[in-house]
Amino acid sequence: WVAGSMGPTGLIADPGDPSTLDPIREALRETAVALLDAGVDAIVLETFRSPLEMQVALETVRALGAGPLFATMIFDSDRLTGDGLTPEQAAMLLARSGADVVGANCGEGPSVLSDVGIRMQVAGRPVLIQPNAGSPRRVDGRVLYMATPEYFGEYAKRNIANGVRAVGGCCGTTPEHIRQIAAEVRMVSGGASRWPRRHHWKTWACPRCRWRCPWRSGRPWGAPWPKGSWSASRWTRLRASTRPRPSRARGC
């Protein structure tokens, strides 16, 4: 899977003046169209501080037929967004606005975002957490992030065990941090998830193409295909194979 990343525009959205939303909407639409034309499988809206701008982004990208949509906000050390929303409030807002996956990234390190990730599960959506590698410090004229790969990987494992469904890294992370995350996550089975079973990855359509995919056919993203249908039987065959070759399946 290849996901296209979109961040905030840097423009100020005034809730009392709808005209301030037009340039934001146009900038986001231009970026989303470029990513979709390039063939990305998903859009990740990340590093947003303003819930209002995030809502505009979700509405704009969803109107283009993109999916699935990941939406992650920045939280400060008090576990609040720029507008003062708690993780629970932010997660519910993102879910109502059309996000398929909700979560948090940047802003703080693994400790803070681990707590945020647990609290965001109330929205009934898969949760994605991508913290910074700790807080930056200036050492001998250089800005360094102090969280080691081992520390980062330990928190990634805790997040999965606590029900978070996807983990990654933001500012300060290196290839070694990502390798450590992958190694630690492979050691756990996924923990007790608090979001509905219908979002399980095994219900997705073919990962090699967009033919018969749920969001292309009008089915809710993550909704399982009817038992006995052609798509469901194809996934059964692919999962049963020790060396699946989806490129040989019809439609890929």
Secondary structure, 3 states (H helix, E strand, C coil): CCEEEECCCCCCCCCCCHHHHHHHHHHHHHHHHHHHHCCCCEEEEEEECCHHHHHHHHHHHHHCCCCCEEEEECCCCCCCCCCCCCHHHHHHHHHHCCCCEEEEECCCCHHHHHHHHHHHHHHCCCEEEECCCCCEEEECCEEEECCCHHHHHHHHHHHHHCCCCEECCCCCCCHHHHHHHHHHHCCCCCCCCCCCHHHCHHHCCCCCCCCCCHHHHCCCCCCCCCCCCHHHHHHHHHHHCCCCCHHHCCCC
